[in-house]
Amino acid sequence: MNDADIKIKKISLKYILILILGVICLTALLLVTSPKNEPELREIAATQVVLQPIVQQLIQPIKVVSGHLQPVRSSALSFELSGQVLARHVEPGSRVNKGEILITLQRGDQQDALAEAKAQLSQEHKAIERDQRILKLISENRLLQAREVMRLEQLGQKSLASRSMRDNANQLLIQQQREEEQLKYSVGTSKARLELKRAAVRRAERNMARTVINAPYSGIINAVYVEVGDYASPNQIVVELLQLKQLDLNLDVNGATAATLSLQQAVIVTINSEPHRGNIIALQTSPDAETFTHAVRIRLDGSGLQAGAPATAALKLKALPNALVVPVSSILYHNDERFIFIAEAKALRRVAVTLSAREGQLQVVNGEIQAGEMVVARDVAFLTDGQSVVHD
């Protein structure tokens, strides 16, 4: 590299440094002379709310509880003895009357046992009649023999012949007395023996009756579990019978609800969107040890209804004559607390309340509130205490 090239390189470097310095100075001058923009504070617009007055009125609380209809009576019937099924007289869905035969077992052994018991009773009757006749005869003979003994004793004490005859007569008298006592015992116990035979007959008749199952009440056959020829064992369920003339709705309610109910209280039960009238026939006073609920039973006329159908009962609770009510949508739920917002001037006041009964879209509340105060009716989830609001 010659001297000319070195001189040109030095001059280029000098201009570059001057250019960079000029740019820095110009940037600094712009920063210093630029106007400062102050942030503009804008006032937050007031929230538009809808208000409704707190109303004091009579409230009739309704507790709606659901369940399923059940038969008033349901019986699982079985035989008390074992045997082979002879006849099946009904099928599921059959309507039967009280006393109607449902299932029959083979009864040959029971018929023979009954015939034997009756025959033994008849024999006992005849035997007792015979013993009574014999007792009468032997009693007469004993009296005659006693007279004969007395006659022989009067013939003389020194005659050997008369003494021998007297001893024989005494032995015969003793024998007749023994037979008389035996017959007296037999006749005296005749009532007890007859009762034993009659008991055997009654037992055989009961066993005969146990070979059939009769309907204990009028109803509908729900199921039959045996066929002809099957062997049925004692306590084996063979047929199920339902009584559907009336139906029950069994419910579980809490203690507060149970305290306001009473026996024979009328209740409207909705089944398939149709109302039906029922009455409370059972109300458990002490709660269940596990669920702490009270059992309630409502009875309805079963006409046109079917067991197992879902149903809802509207239970009328104790009336509240001067209840303060607000719209359900005005309640703010926060953790375990409940609040409403009262509009005062142009700001809100958040008030803690406790909830009571509910009727439709109206909620009974208690707290530091008065009737006539204006409460925010809806959209309360994002409201705060002291917030500015506007309303119509």
Disulfide bonds with the S-S distance in Angstrom:
none
